[in-house]
Amino acid sequence: MISSRLDRIIAHGTGPTLDRIHLADGQGIAIRAVPGADTADEVFVSPGVTIPDIQAREAVTRLDAWLAVGQLVERRCYLDVPVEAVRALITRHGGEHADQGPGWSIPAAEAQGSVPAETADLRARFEDGYSADDILIVFGRIHDAGGPYLVCVWDYADAFGFGGNSEFFAEDENGTLFEVAPDLHEWLSGQRATPGPADTWVCAPVAEPTEFPVSDDFHNYARTDRTYH
């Protein structure tokens, strides 16, 4: 009988979004996979989930070897990770937490240093456009560095992911959205050399509803769900 959250996710798949798994030690991961897959398309880990660098170690555990099969595309984000490696990683952190409810979210790293300085390499990252995966990586980097929690609201989400026009906002712990200064978008698109101080990015709250039918539980929302249309 399938009982664990990982088993349910793998059995049914996740669609275009990621599903979260709360770990017993308070950390968490999120994965994207198709039904019945042996490999997770994407695994996103919270800052407290450490993946050893097997190139720098003489002794390699089975878990480290499994994880090495996955491709690290950005800090905290891995592609094509064997499901058994995900299962072993969950076990390493004490198993799945009893609370898998919607109120739980992936922990963020503690703020360290200057946000613009730590994220200087992100300038012009969106010069040629961006996808929901790009948003996940870039906005995650900014938040890890101590910046505001940024989200991208798309027109819709369907079986292929998020699409249509999109807007950037900041979101607080209560789910309220705030306008974002244009400096940030211009910096990410390469039109500005710097984004300005991080404490100037968040502007007035917006009047539109903050409940959206689709979310990847991180930085992407959609106003319309076309998944089943």
GROMACS elastic network, one bead per residue, 0.5 to 0.9 nm:
[ bonds ]
;  ai    aj funct       b0    kb
    2     5     6  0.86020   500
    2     7     6  0.60505   500
    2     8     6  0.65382   500
    2    11     6  0.85318   500
    3     6     6  0.85293   500
    3     7     6  0.67193   500
    3     8     6  0.69603   500
    4     7     6  0.52138   500
    4     8     6  0.63598   500
    4     9     6  0.86978   500
    4    96     6  0.77162   500
    5     8     6  0.51163   500
    5     9     6  0.61179   500
    5    10     6  0.86217   500
    5    20     6  0.89017   500
    5    21     6  0.68885   500
    5    96     6  0.77005   500
    5   100     6  0.81878   500
    6     9     6  0.50710   500
    6    10     6  0.61433   500
    6    11     6  0.84679   500
    6    21     6  0.72851   500
    6    83     6  0.89298   500
    6    86     6  0.85452   500
    6    87     6  0.75448   500
    6    96     6  0.86446   500
    7    10     6  0.52208   500
    7    11     6  0.59896   500
    7    12     6  0.86133   500
    8    11     6  0.50516   500
    8    12     6  0.61112   500
    8    13     6  0.79629   500
    9    12     6  0.54602   500
    9    13     6  0.52914   500
    9    14     6  0.63577   500
    9    19     6  0.73625   500
    9    31     6  0.84591   500
    9    32     6  0.84843   500
    9    33     6  0.76647   500
    9    34     6  0.87343   500
    9    35     6  0.77177   500
    9    36     6  0.89226   500
   10    13     6  0.52400   500
   10    14     6  0.78558   500
   10    32     6  0.88661   500
   10    33     6  0.65645   500
   10    34     6  0.70057   500
   10    35     6  0.55384   500
   10    36     6  0.54916   500
   10    37     6  0.64929   500
   10    38     6  0.83472   500
   10    40     6  0.82870   500
   10    83     6  0.82260   500
   11    34     6  0.83012   500
   11    35     6  0.51283   500
   11    36     6  0.50590   500
   11    37     6  0.80036   500
   12    15     6  0.88538   500
   12    33     6  0.87927   500
   12    34     6  0.73667   500
   12    36     6  0.70849   500
   13    32     6  0.73463   500
   13    33     6  0.52666   500
   13    36     6  0.71464   500
   13    37     6  0.81152   500
   14    17     6  0.60938   500
   14    18     6  0.62071   500
   14    19     6  0.63427   500
   14    31     6  0.79113   500
   14    32     6  0.55706   500
   14    33     6  0.56804   500
   14    34     6  0.64024   500
   14    35     6  0.76224   500
   15    18     6  0.77653   500
   15    32     6  0.73593   500
   15    33     6  0.73831   500
   15    34     6  0.69695   500
   15    35     6  0.88672   500
   15   158     6  0.87248   500
   15   159     6  0.64523   500
   15   160     6  0.81243   500
   15   161     6  0.79640   500
   15   227     6  0.84651   500
   16    32     6  0.74430   500
   16    33     6  0.87688   500
   16   157     6  0.78464   500
   16   158     6  0.73531   500
   16   159     6  0.60192   500
   16   160     6  0.60679   500
   16   162     6  0.75955   500
   16   216     6  0.80942   500
   16   227     6  0.88002   500
   17    31     6  0.84761   500
   17    32     6  0.65147   500
   17   161     6  0.71529   500
   17   162     6  0.87057   500
   17   214     6  0.83273   500
   17   215     6  0.69527   500
   17   217     6  0.79936   500
   17   220     6  0.88749   500
   18    30     6  0.56957   500
   18    31     6  0.50932   500
   18    33     6  0.81212   500
   18    42     6  0.81368   500
   18    43     6  0.84556   500
   18    44     6  0.85630   500
   18   215     6  0.86214   500
   18   216     6  0.52616   500
   18   217     6  0.70959   500
   18   218     6  0.85418   500
   19    29     6  0.84031   500
   19    30     6  0.51884   500
   19    31     6  0.54772   500
   19    32     6  0.65128   500
   19   216     6  0.72457   500
   19   217     6  0.74605   500
   20    28     6  0.70963   500
   20    29     6  0.58165   500
   20    31     6  0.66106   500
   20   100     6  0.81606   500
   20   104     6  0.88856   500
   20   105     6  0.77309   500
   20   106     6  0.76551   500
   20   216     6  0.89536   500
   20   217     6  0.74937   500
   21    27     6  0.88599   500
   21    28     6  0.56891   500
   21    29     6  0.54101   500
   21    30     6  0.59163   500
   21    31     6  0.80952   500
   21    90     6  0.87640   500
   21    96     6  0.69942   500
   21    97     6  0.80170   500
   21   100     6  0.67854   500
   21   106     6  0.86579   500
   22    25     6  0.85179   500
   22    26     6  0.67595   500
   22    27     6  0.64119   500
   22    29     6  0.68302   500
   22    30     6  0.86589   500
   22    95     6  0.88997   500
   22    96     6  0.60098   500
   22    97     6  0.53789   500
   22    98     6  0.81715   500
   22    99     6  0.71388   500
   22   100     6  0.58079   500
   22   101     6  0.87669   500
   22   104     6  0.74599   500
   22   105     6  0.79191   500
   22   106     6  0.77010   500
   23    26     6  0.55200   500
   23    27     6  0.52772   500
   23    28     6  0.51320   500
   23    29     6  0.76538   500
   23    90     6  0.66183   500
   23    91     6  0.88041   500
   23    93     6  0.63460   500
   23    94     6  0.69326   500
   23    95     6  0.59460   500
   23    98     6  0.85143   500
   23    99     6  0.89663   500
   23   100     6  0.87974   500
   24    27     6  0.72556   500
   24    28     6  0.85649   500
   24    90     6  0.84656   500
   24    93     6  0.63353   500
   24    94     6  0.51952   500
   24    95     6  0.55259   500
   24    96     6  0.51783   500
   24    98     6  0.73761   500
   24    99     6  0.88545   500
   25    28     6  0.84954   500
   25    93     6  0.59429   500
   25    94     6  0.63764   500
   25    95     6  0.82701   500
   25    96     6  0.86528   500
   25    97     6  0.75114   500
   26    48     6  0.89026   500
   26    93     6  0.86907   500
   26    97     6  0.75444   500
   26   106     6  0.88849   500
   26   107     6  0.80594   500
   27    45     6  0.82489   500
   27    46     6  0.61474   500
   27    47     6  0.79615   500
   27    48     6  0.61827   500
   27    49     6  0.66704   500
   27    93     6  0.78658   500
   27   106     6  0.69179   500
   27   107     6  0.65055   500
   28    44     6  0.86613   500
   28    45     6  0.62445   500
   28    46     6  0.55388   500
   28    47     6  0.88104   500
   28    48     6  0.83282   500
   28    49     6  0.74961   500
   28    90     6  0.87210   500
   28    96     6  0.89795   500
   28   105     6  0.79129   500
   28   106     6  0.54773   500
   28   107     6  0.71565   500
   29    43     6  0.68673   500
   29    44     6  0.55324   500
   29    46     6  0.60594   500
   29    49     6  0.81660   500
   29    90     6  0.86108   500
   29   106     6  0.69634   500
   30    42     6  0.81024   500
   30    43     6  0.57677   500
   30    44     6  0.50817   500
   30    45     6  0.65185   500
   30    46     6  0.86263   500
   30   106     6  0.80917   500
   30   217     6  0.87568   500
   31    40     6  0.66050   500
   31    41     6  0.74648   500
   31    42     6  0.54998   500
   31    44     6  0.62648   500
   31    45     6  0.87608   500
   31    86     6  0.89436   500
   32    40     6  0.59872   500
   32    41     6  0.55436   500
   32    42     6  0.51612   500
   32    43     6  0.67170   500
   32    44     6  0.88663   500
   33    36     6  0.82914   500
   33    37     6  0.66300   500
   33    38     6  0.89252   500
   33    39     6  0.72755   500
   33    41     6  0.52033   500
   33    42     6  0.70828   500
   34    37     6  0.56707   500
   34    39     6  0.86860   500
   34    40     6  0.76267   500
   34    41     6  0.77558   500
   36    39     6  0.89571   500
   37    40     6  0.68702   500
   37    41     6  0.88652   500
   37    82     6  0.88883   500
   37    83     6  0.77537   500
   38    81     6  0.86888   500
   38    82     6  0.59705   500
   38    83     6  0.54658   500
   38    84     6  0.77918   500
   39    42     6  0.87327   500
   39    80     6  0.57201   500
   39    81     6  0.53574   500
   39    83     6  0.50309   500
   39    84     6  0.81882   500
   39    85     6  0.89844   500
   40    43     6  0.67389   500
   40    79     6  0.72581   500
   40    80     6  0.54209   500
   40    81     6  0.51912   500
   40    82     6  0.60761   500
   40    83     6  0.58918   500
   40    86     6  0.81858   500
   41    78     6  0.83462   500
   41    79     6  0.54858   500
   41    81     6  0.67691   500
   41    82     6  0.88787   500
   42    70     6  0.89080   500
   42    77     6  0.71206   500
   42    78     6  0.56568   500
   42    80     6  0.60348   500
   42    81     6  0.69733   500
   43    70     6  0.89759   500
   43    76     6  0.80871   500
   43    77     6  0.58335   500
   43    78     6  0.50696   500
   43    79     6  0.62729   500
   43    80     6  0.79713   500
   43    81     6  0.70092   500
   43    86     6  0.81625   500
   44    76     6  0.55474   500
   44    78     6  0.63509   500
   44    79     6  0.87796   500
   45    48     6  0.80166   500
   45    49     6  0.60574   500
   45    50     6  0.83876   500
   45    75     6  0.88834   500
   45    76     6  0.50566   500
   45    77     6  0.65318   500
   45    78     6  0.83856   500
   45   106     6  0.79846   500
   46    49     6  0.56427   500
   46    50     6  0.85975   500
   46    76     6  0.66927   500
   46   106     6  0.58671   500
   46   107     6  0.58397   500
   46   108     6  0.66451   500
   46   109     6  0.77110   500
   47    50     6  0.71973   500
   47    75     6  0.89653   500
   47    76     6  0.69824   500
   47   106     6  0.88751   500
   47   107     6  0.72060   500
   47   108     6  0.65073   500
   47   109     6  0.54860   500
   47   110     6  0.88655   500
   47   144     6  0.82706   500
   48   107     6  0.81696   500
   48   108     6  0.87884   500
   48   109     6  0.77627   500
   49    76     6  0.84020   500
   49    89     6  0.86933   500
   49    93     6  0.81896   500
   50    76     6  0.87686   500
   51    54     6  0.88006   500
   51    64     6  0.74232   500
   51    67     6  0.76568   500
   51    76     6  0.88468   500
   52    55     6  0.87779   500
   52    56     6  0.85127   500
   52    57     6  0.84159   500
   52    64     6  0.65775   500
   52    67     6  0.88519   500
   53    56     6  0.56842   500
   53    57     6  0.69568   500
   53    64     6  0.79973   500
   53    68     6  0.83711   500
   54    57     6  0.51246   500
   54    58     6  0.77181   500
   54    59     6  0.80870   500
   54    60     6  0.62770   500
   54    61     6  0.87763   500
   54    64     6  0.64887   500
   54    65     6  0.73827   500
   54    68     6  0.73405   500
   55    58     6  0.79143   500
   55    60     6  0.89737   500
   57    60     6  0.65845   500
   60    63     6  0.81468   500
   60    64     6  0.60939   500
   60    65     6  0.64830   500
   61    64     6  0.51814   500
   61    65     6  0.62809   500
   61    66     6  0.86635   500
   62    65     6  0.51370   500
   62    66     6  0.62098   500
   62    67     6  0.87019   500
   62    85     6  0.87563   500
   63    66     6  0.50365   500
   63    67     6  0.61728   500
   63    68     6  0.85356   500
   63    84     6  0.87291   500
   63    85     6  0.60477   500
   63    86     6  0.89401   500
   63    88     6  0.64104   500
   63    89     6  0.72236   500
   64    67     6  0.51512   500
   64    68     6  0.61182   500
   64    69     6  0.89187   500
   64    85     6  0.83685   500
   65    68     6  0.50664   500
   65    69     6  0.68163   500
   65    85     6  0.87420   500
   66    69     6  0.54704   500
   66    70     6  0.75075   500
   66    81     6  0.77032   500
   66    82     6  0.68905   500
   66    84     6  0.78558   500
   66    85     6  0.53947   500
   66    86     6  0.88823   500
   67    70     6  0.54419   500
   67    71     6  0.84012   500
   67    78     6  0.87784   500
   67    81     6  0.64727   500
   67    82     6  0.75592   500
   67    85     6  0.59430   500
   67    86     6  0.81342   500
   67    89     6  0.87992   500
   68    71     6  0.71813   500
   68    72     6  0.85502   500
   68    81     6  0.83897   500
   69    80     6  0.76054   500
   69    81     6  0.64701   500
   69    82     6  0.75307   500
   70    78     6  0.59335   500
   70    79     6  0.54541   500
   70    80     6  0.50648   500
   70    82     6  0.72915   500
   71    77     6  0.84776   500
   71    78     6  0.53335   500
   71    79     6  0.50464   500
   71    80     6  0.65780   500
   71    81     6  0.75129   500
   72    75     6  0.70598   500
   72    76     6  0.77449   500
   72    77     6  0.60341   500
   72    79     6  0.65148   500
   73    76     6  0.83648   500
   73    77     6  0.59865   500
   73    78     6  0.59033   500
   73    79     6  0.70599   500
   74    77     6  0.52583   500
   74    78     6  0.72816   500
   74   137     6  0.69325   500
   75    78     6  0.82451   500
   75   137     6  0.82832   500
   75   141     6  0.81948   500
   76   137     6  0.85403   500
   76   140     6  0.89824   500
   77   137     6  0.75897   500
   78    81     6  0.68445   500
   81    84     6  0.84226   500
   81    85     6  0.67553   500
   81    86     6  0.71848   500
   82    85     6  0.52628   500
   82    86     6  0.66791   500
   82    87     6  0.88777   500
   83    87     6  0.62121   500
   83    88     6  0.86116   500
   84    88     6  0.60947   500
   84    89     6  0.84979   500
   85    88     6  0.50350   500
   85    89     6  0.60615   500
   85    90     6  0.86076   500
   86    89     6  0.50582   500
   86    90     6  0.62757   500
   86    91     6  0.87220   500
   87    90     6  0.51754   500
   87    91     6  0.63732   500
   87    92     6  0.87747   500
   87    95     6  0.86185   500
   88    91     6  0.50067   500
   88    92     6  0.62207   500
   88    93     6  0.88565   500
   88    95     6  0.89302   500
   89    92     6  0.50214   500
   89    93     6  0.66155   500
   89    95     6  0.84709   500
   90    93     6  0.53204   500
   90    94     6  0.66357   500
   90    95     6  0.50284   500
   90    96     6  0.65977   500
   91    94     6  0.51271   500
   91    96     6  0.78165   500
   92    95     6  0.70576   500
   93    96     6  0.81157   500
   94    97     6  0.81672   500
   96    99     6  0.84241   500
   96   100     6  0.82521   500
   97   100     6  0.65985   500
   98   101     6  0.89589   500
   99   104     6  0.78598   500
  100   103     6  0.82680   500
  100   104     6  0.69272   500
  101   104     6  0.60022   500
  102   105     6  0.76611   500
  104   107     6  0.88598   500
  105   108     6  0.89603   500
  105   217     6  0.73924   500
  105   218     6  0.81161   500
  106   217     6  0.85477   500
  106   218     6  0.80251   500
  108   111     6  0.86516   500
  108   140     6  0.84502   500
  108   143     6  0.71544   500
  108   144     6  0.59662   500
  109   112     6  0.85111   500
  109   143     6  0.77860   500
  109   145     6  0.75139   500
  109   146     6  0.79200   500
  110   144     6  0.67523   500
  110   145     6  0.76115   500
  110   146     6  0.68551   500
  111   114     6  0.85899   500
  111   115     6  0.84445   500
  111   143     6  0.79608   500
  111   144     6  0.62960   500
  111   145     6  0.52279   500
  111   147     6  0.76830   500
  112   115     6  0.79907   500
  112   118     6  0.86804   500
  112   144     6  0.81363   500
  112   145     6  0.58435   500
  112   146     6  0.63142   500
  113   117     6  0.78788   500
  113   118     6  0.73011   500
  113   145     6  0.71293   500
  113   146     6  0.76338   500
  114   117     6  0.53248   500
  114   118     6  0.61466   500
  114   119     6  0.85929   500
  114   145     6  0.72724   500
  114   146     6  0.76418   500
  114   147     6  0.87735   500
  114   197     6  0.88502   500
  114   198     6  0.85110   500
  115   118     6  0.53062   500
  115   119     6  0.61199   500
  115   120     6  0.83766   500
  115   142     6  0.67880   500
  115   143     6  0.85306   500
  115   144     6  0.88208   500
  115   145     6  0.52849   500
  115   146     6  0.60107   500
  115   147     6  0.59236   500
  115   197     6  0.80165   500
  115   198     6  0.65521   500
  116   119     6  0.52141   500
  116   120     6  0.56581   500
  116   142     6  0.84557   500
  116   145     6  0.85545   500
  116   147     6  0.87283   500
  116   194     6  0.73742   500
  116   195     6  0.69789   500
  116   196     6  0.75105   500
  116   197     6  0.71127   500
  116   198     6  0.71055   500
  117   120     6  0.52963   500
  117   121     6  0.86778   500
  118   121     6  0.79079   500
  118   141     6  0.88491   500
  118   142     6  0.83769   500
  118   145     6  0.65255   500
  119   122     6  0.55988   500
  119   123     6  0.79194   500
  119   138     6  0.88743   500
  119   141     6  0.71698   500
  119   142     6  0.66105   500
  119   145     6  0.74465   500
  120   123     6  0.59879   500
  120   194     6  0.78568   500
  121   124     6  0.83731   500
  121   125     6  0.80334   500
  122   125     6  0.52035   500
  122   126     6  0.84490   500
  122   138     6  0.72178   500
  122   141     6  0.89453   500
  122   187     6  0.83587   500
  122   188     6  0.64592   500
  123   126     6  0.79997   500
  123   127     6  0.86341   500
  123   186     6  0.89431   500
  123   187     6  0.55740   500
  123   189     6  0.70200   500
  123   190     6  0.58364   500
  123   191     6  0.88755   500
  123   192     6  0.81457   500
  123   193     6  0.73424   500
  123   194     6  0.75155   500
  123   195     6  0.84599   500
  124   128     6  0.83202   500
  124   186     6  0.82719   500
  124   187     6  0.62828   500
  124   191     6  0.75022   500
  124   192     6  0.85147   500
  124   193     6  0.89453   500
  125   128     6  0.77576   500
  125   129     6  0.82678   500
  125   130     6  0.81615   500
  125   134     6  0.85823   500
  125   138     6  0.82436   500
  125   187     6  0.86210   500
  125   188     6  0.54284   500
  125   189     6  0.62963   500
  125   190     6  0.73718   500
  126   130     6  0.54510   500
  126   134     6  0.81957   500
  126   185     6  0.84450   500
  126   187     6  0.88009   500
  126   188     6  0.53541   500
  126   190     6  0.74669   500
  127   130     6  0.81002   500
  127   188     6  0.69136   500
  127   190     6  0.57971   500
  127   191     6  0.84834   500
  128   189     6  0.76160   500
  129   189     6  0.78389   500
  130   133     6  0.79247   500
  130   134     6  0.56572   500
  130   135     6  0.69879   500
  131   134     6  0.50759   500
  131   135     6  0.63967   500
  131   136     6  0.87092   500
  131   162     6  0.77699   500
  131   163     6  0.81888   500
  132   135     6  0.50061   500
  132   136     6  0.62153   500
  132   137     6  0.87828   500
  132   152     6  0.81455   500
  132   154     6  0.89641   500
  132   161     6  0.76281   500
  132   162     6  0.62837   500
  132   163     6  0.82750   500
  132   219     6  0.82618   500
  132   220     6  0.64546   500
  133   137     6  0.63276   500
  133   138     6  0.86341   500
  133   220     6  0.88852   500
  134   137     6  0.52469   500
  134   138     6  0.60131   500
  134   139     6  0.82396   500
  135   138     6  0.52813   500
  135   139     6  0.56135   500
  135   140     6  0.78048   500
  135   151     6  0.78979   500
  135   152     6  0.71380   500
  135   219     6  0.67020   500
  135   220     6  0.72380   500
  136   139     6  0.56658   500
  136   140     6  0.57822   500
  136   141     6  0.85105   500
  136   151     6  0.87398   500
  136   218     6  0.69537   500
  136   219     6  0.57248   500
  136   220     6  0.72579   500
  137   140     6  0.51561   500
  137   141     6  0.61957   500
  137   142     6  0.88076   500
  138   141     6  0.51165   500
  138   142     6  0.63601   500
  138   143     6  0.87563   500
  139   142     6  0.50469   500
  139   143     6  0.61841   500
  139   144     6  0.85216   500
  139   147     6  0.89350   500
  139   148     6  0.88787   500
  139   149     6  0.73520   500
  139   150     6  0.59100   500
  139   151     6  0.73426   500
  139   219     6  0.68794   500
  140   143     6  0.51988   500
  140   144     6  0.60510   500
  140   145     6  0.85982   500
  140   149     6  0.81141   500
  140   150     6  0.82845   500
  140   218     6  0.82834   500
  140   219     6  0.77551   500
  141   144     6  0.51115   500
  141   145     6  0.62592   500
  141   146     6  0.89253   500
  141   147     6  0.87048   500
  142   145     6  0.52085   500
  142   146     6  0.66974   500
  142   147     6  0.53029   500
  142   148     6  0.73505   500
  142   149     6  0.78799   500
  142   150     6  0.81889   500
  143   146     6  0.52196   500
  143   148     6  0.57356   500
  143   149     6  0.55798   500
  143   150     6  0.75236   500
  144   147     6  0.70690   500
  146   149     6  0.89005   500
  146   198     6  0.87404   500
  147   150     6  0.84299   500
  147   198     6  0.61687   500
  147   199     6  0.80431   500
  148   170     6  0.64451   500
  148   171     6  0.76460   500
  148   172     6  0.81629   500
  148   198     6  0.76032   500
  148   199     6  0.82933   500
  148   201     6  0.81150   500
  148   202     6  0.76290   500
  149   169     6  0.85650   500
  149   170     6  0.55791   500
  149   171     6  0.56501   500
  149   172     6  0.69510   500
  149   173     6  0.88938   500
  149   219     6  0.79877   500
  150   168     6  0.69926   500
  150   169     6  0.57220   500
  150   171     6  0.61172   500
  150   180     6  0.86296   500
  150   219     6  0.64295   500
  151   167     6  0.82942   500
  151   168     6  0.57935   500
  151   169     6  0.53332   500
  151   170     6  0.59263   500
  151   171     6  0.68134   500
  151   177     6  0.87194   500
  151   218     6  0.77281   500
  151   220     6  0.57061   500
  151   221     6  0.72959   500
  152   166     6  0.63640   500
  152   167     6  0.55198   500
  152   169     6  0.63286   500
  152   170     6  0.86658   500
  152   219     6  0.60787   500
  152   220     6  0.50168   500
  152   221     6  0.61939   500
  152   222     6  0.83999   500
  153   156     6  0.86429   500
  153   165     6  0.83888   500
  153   166     6  0.53445   500
  153   167     6  0.52770   500
  153   168     6  0.64490   500
  153   169     6  0.76236   500
  153   212     6  0.87961   500
  153   219     6  0.84834   500
  153   220     6  0.60694   500
  153   222     6  0.54985   500
  153   223     6  0.70496   500
  154   157     6  0.75217   500
  154   162     6  0.64036   500
  154   163     6  0.59957   500
  154   164     6  0.60753   500
  154   165     6  0.57811   500
  154   167     6  0.67088   500
  154   220     6  0.73815   500
  154   221     6  0.60122   500
  154   223     6  0.63713   500
  154   224     6  0.83633   500
  155   162     6  0.77853   500
  155   163     6  0.62484   500
  155   165     6  0.55314   500
  155   166     6  0.62746   500
  155   167     6  0.89863   500
  155   221     6  0.86002   500
  155   222     6  0.55845   500
  155   223     6  0.52942   500
  155   224     6  0.62242   500
  155   225     6  0.89458   500
  156   161     6  0.84714   500
  156   162     6  0.59022   500
  156   163     6  0.55688   500
  156   164     6  0.63173   500
  156   165     6  0.85017   500
  156   214     6  0.81607   500
  156   221     6  0.82888   500
  156   223     6  0.55173   500
  156   225     6  0.57228   500
  156   226     6  0.65938   500
  157   160     6  0.75194   500
  157   161     6  0.53376   500
  157   163     6  0.59881   500
  157   164     6  0.85410   500
  157   214     6  0.68436   500
  157   215     6  0.87909   500
  157   221     6  0.82817   500
  157   222     6  0.57374   500
  157   223     6  0.79603   500
  157   224     6  0.64406   500
  157   225     6  0.52564   500
  157   226     6  0.57367   500
  157   227     6  0.64798   500
  158   161     6  0.53494   500
  158   162     6  0.65060   500
  158   163     6  0.78305   500
  158   224     6  0.87255   500
  158   225     6  0.63490   500
  158   228     6  0.75364   500
  158   229     6  0.81385   500
  159   162     6  0.85878   500
  159   226     6  0.74907   500
  159   227     6  0.50165   500
  159   228     6  0.78432   500
  160   163     6  0.85109   500
  160   227     6  0.83376   500
  161   227     6  0.86924   500
  162   220     6  0.79524   500
  162   221     6  0.80400   500
  162   222     6  0.68713   500
  163   166     6  0.78171   500
  163   222     6  0.82235   500
  166   222     6  0.87720   500
  168   179     6  0.75646   500
  168   180     6  0.65966   500
  168   185     6  0.79746   500
  169   177     6  0.61061   500
  169   178     6  0.55450   500
  169   179     6  0.52514   500
  169   180     6  0.53621   500
  169   202     6  0.80974   500
  169   206     6  0.89431   500
  170   176     6  0.82054   500
  170   177     6  0.56179   500
  170   178     6  0.50401   500
  170   179     6  0.65327   500
  170   180     6  0.63224   500
  170   201     6  0.84981   500
  170   202     6  0.63926   500
  170   203     6  0.85631   500
  170   205     6  0.89332   500
  171   174     6  0.78690   500
  171   175     6  0.57774   500
  171   176     6  0.54940   500
  171   178     6  0.62144   500
  172   175     6  0.54282   500
  172   176     6  0.55641   500
  172   177     6  0.68511   500
  172   178     6  0.81778   500
  173   176     6  0.75000   500
  175   210     6  0.64815   500
  175   211     6  0.82983   500
  176   205     6  0.71139   500
  176   206     6  0.78846   500
  176   209     6  0.86154   500
  176   210     6  0.63263   500
  177   204     6  0.87244   500
  177   205     6  0.57770   500
  177   206     6  0.58363   500
  177   207     6  0.83296   500
  177   208     6  0.82628   500
  177   209     6  0.85639   500
  177   210     6  0.65543   500
  178   202     6  0.63480   500
  178   203     6  0.59588   500
  178   204     6  0.54851   500
  178   206     6  0.53818   500
  178   207     6  0.89641   500
  179   201     6  0.84023   500
  179   202     6  0.61877   500
  179   203     6  0.50262   500
  179   204     6  0.55624   500
  179   205     6  0.60422   500
  179   206     6  0.63070   500
  180   183     6  0.83285   500
  180   184     6  0.74248   500
  180   185     6  0.85298   500
  180   200     6  0.87104   500
  180   201     6  0.54345   500
  180   203     6  0.55951   500
  180   204     6  0.81256   500
  181   184     6  0.61658   500
  181   185     6  0.78199   500
  181   200     6  0.72470   500
  181   202     6  0.63480   500
  181   203     6  0.64581   500
  182   185     6  0.54233   500
  182   186     6  0.61758   500
  182   187     6  0.85902   500
  182   195     6  0.88359   500
  182   201     6  0.80787   500
  183   186     6  0.51248   500
  183   187     6  0.60440   500
  183   188     6  0.86438   500
  183   191     6  0.88290   500
  183   192     6  0.72243   500
  183   194     6  0.79569   500
  183   195     6  0.52426   500
  183   196     6  0.68855   500
  183   201     6  0.75033   500
  184   187     6  0.51767   500
  184   188     6  0.62698   500
  184   189     6  0.86167   500
  184   192     6  0.85391   500
  184   194     6  0.82373   500
  184   196     6  0.77294   500
  184   198     6  0.89490   500
  184   201     6  0.68665   500
  185   188     6  0.51173   500
  185   189     6  0.60712   500
  185   190     6  0.85236   500
  185   191     6  0.84658   500
  185   192     6  0.88410   500
  185   195     6  0.80820   500
  186   189     6  0.50953   500
  186   190     6  0.60749   500
  186   192     6  0.55109   500
  186   193     6  0.87658   500
  186   194     6  0.88073   500
  186   195     6  0.75621   500
  187   190     6  0.50494   500
  187   191     6  0.56122   500
  187   193     6  0.62455   500
  187   194     6  0.58456   500
  187   195     6  0.52573   500
  187   196     6  0.89013   500
  188   191     6  0.76575   500
  188   192     6  0.79727   500
  188   194     6  0.89550   500
  188   195     6  0.80072   500
  189   192     6  0.78671   500
  190   193     6  0.70764   500
  192   195     6  0.68880   500
  194   197     6  0.86966   500
  195   198     6  0.75952   500
  195   201     6  0.82342   500
  196   199     6  0.85162   500
  196   200     6  0.71086   500
  196   201     6  0.77829   500
  197   200     6  0.56465   500
  197   201     6  0.72684   500
  198   201     6  0.54579   500
  198   202     6  0.80492   500
  199   202     6  0.68280   500
  200   203     6  0.74069   500
  202   205     6  0.86994   500
  206   209     6  0.83299   500
  206   210     6  0.89523   500
  207   210     6  0.87092   500
  209   212     6  0.78330   500
  211   214     6  0.89254   500
  211   223     6  0.86368   500
  212   215     6  0.70163   500
  212   221     6  0.63814   500
  212   222     6  0.60816   500
  212   223     6  0.55159   500
  212   224     6  0.76580   500
  212   225     6  0.88919   500
  213   221     6  0.78765   500
  213   222     6  0.65851   500
  213   223     6  0.63956   500
  213   224     6  0.64058   500
  213   225     6  0.60911   500
  214   217     6  0.88432   500
  214   220     6  0.83331   500
  214   221     6  0.56924   500
  214   222     6  0.51875   500
  214   223     6  0.71899   500
  214   224     6  0.73095   500
  214   225     6  0.62078   500
  215   218     6  0.72913   500
  215   219     6  0.78308   500
  215   220     6  0.56844   500
  215   222     6  0.64700   500
  216   219     6  0.68965   500
  216   220     6  0.57086   500
  216   221     6  0.68564   500
  217   220     6  0.73396   500
  217   221     6  0.83107   500
  218   221     6  0.84979   500
  222   225     6  0.69205   500
  225   228     6  0.76752   500
  225   229     6  0.83438   500
  226   229     6  0.51739   500
